[in-house]
């Protein structure tokens, strides 16, 4: 099925605010994250994507490395759980426990937030500064298959540049991953 019309949240524009349930039984708001953190990473992910599986340890490592300086990563699942039951809220909880996620994992059951971010594949990452402006959008790095062969750590470098006050030299990359499953 072709994806519905989405809004492309471009680098340099404001990230769409969200209010989504998390697997921790709390409601999560981007605006509240903006009040608490200097930067927020939003990663569009899901339970069954092989690319997410390849990147999950790298994402947890990024969270561990940058949390002490005012960063948090937030996972967001916008896949349709009706056509793919492995994407249900209960399966998200099991996935988070199994993977020992160290960051919030949120559910977008209406897919509205996913559409407003302009996501079409998982994993897609966004670096959002404390003012709500998207500073980086795209891939996590340039080699999902082999960590030791990574030449460019796009997301990690963008975060490091942001926190050191340097210009982010790669602001957007083409995402390689699994296409989202959209509702009918």
N, C-alpha and C positions, 0 to 999 in steps of 0.2 A: 504494500500500500504506500502511496506517495505521502510525504509528510504534509501536514496542513501548513497554511501560510504562517510564517514566523516573523518576528521582529528581530532584525539582526542587531544585537547589542554590540556596537563597534567599540574598539579601543578608543579611549578618550571620551566616551559617553558615560552617562550615569547608568549603573547597574539597576535592573528592576528590583524594587523592594519585594520581599516575599514574607509570607506567614505560613509556615509549613509544619506539619507534625513530624516529630523525630521519634526514633525508636526508643528513646528514653522517656516517652509519654509526656514530653513537654512540647509546647508550640515555640518554634524558632522564627525570629524576625531578623531580616538583614539589618534593619535600622538599629536594633539592639546590639548586634555584633559591631556595628560601626561606632557605637558609643564605648565599647569595651576594648576594641583592638585597633592597632595602627594599620593593619592590613588583613584582609580576609581572602582566602582561596576557596573558590567554589568549584567543585569537580562534579560534573555530570557523570554518574556511574550507575551500574546496576549489578544484580547478583550473578547473572549468567554470562556476562561479556568476557570472552577470553582475554581481551586486552586489559580490562580492569584487573583480572587475575594476575596478569604479568606485572602490572604496575602497583599493586596494592602495598607491597613492602616498601617501594620507593615513596609512595604517598605518606605512609606512616613515618618514614624516616624524615621527610620534609616537615611533617608536623612536629616531631621531636626536636629537630634542629632549630626551627624558627619560633616555636611557642614562647620560649623565654624572652624574646624581644618584642612581643606584642602581635603575634600572628596566630590565626587559627584557620584550619582547613575545615570545610563543611562539605560532606557528600550529599548529593541530591539525586534521587532515583525518579525519573520521569517516564519510565517505560510503562506501557499499558499492561496492567496485571490481569485484565480480563482475558486477553488473547494469549498471555504468557503467565500462567499461574505461579511460576518460579519467581516472579517479581512482586508477589504479594507483600503486604506490610509484615506479616508473620515471618515470611521467608527472609525479609530484610533483617529482622531481628536475629534470626539464626545465622545469617551470613556475617553480621557484625560480630557475633560471639565467636564464630568459627575462625574469622580472620583477625580477631582481637583488635578491632578498629580503635584507634586512639583519638578519633575525631567524631563529631556528630554526623549521623546519617539520617537524612530527611526524605520524606515521601511527598511526591507531587502527584496526587491521585487524579487531578483534573488535567494535568499536563500544561496548565496555563503558564506556570513559571518557566518551565522548560522551553515553551514556545517563545516567551518574552525574552529569554536569554539568546534565542536563536540557535539552540543546540540541535544537531542532527545525528551526532555520533557520541558513543561513549568509548573512552573517557575524554571529555573536553574540560579544560581547566580555564578558570578566570582568576586573575589577580585584581582585587578591588582595594583601592586605598581607603583611608579613614573618612574621606569625603564622599565615598560611594562611586568613585570614578574607576572605570575598568582601565587597568594599566597594562595587562597582558591577557591574551586569549589564544588558546590553541592546544598544542601537544604538551605532554609532560617532558619528553625528551625525544631524541631522534632514533631510538632503537628499543622498541618494546621487547623484542625477543631476547636480547643479550645485554645485560647491564654493563658488562665489561667492555662492550663495543660502542657504548654511547660516546658520541663526539660532542654533542650539544645538549646540555641540561637546561632547556629553555625556561621551564617554570621555576626551577630552583635559582637559576641565574637572575631571572626577573625579580624574584623575591629579594635576593641578596643585593641587587642593584638598588631596589627601592629602599631597603633599610640602610644602605650606606650613602644614600643621597645622590647616587649616580644615575645617569640616564639609562633607561632600559633599551639596549641596542636592538634586541629582537622583540618587537611588540606583538606580533601575531604570526602564527604558523598554521599551516593546513593540518587539520586533524585526521589521523588515521585511526580507525577503530571500527566498532560495530554500529550499524544503523539503529537508531531508536525504533521501537515498535509503537506506532501511533494507534489511538483508538479510532474506530469507525465513525 
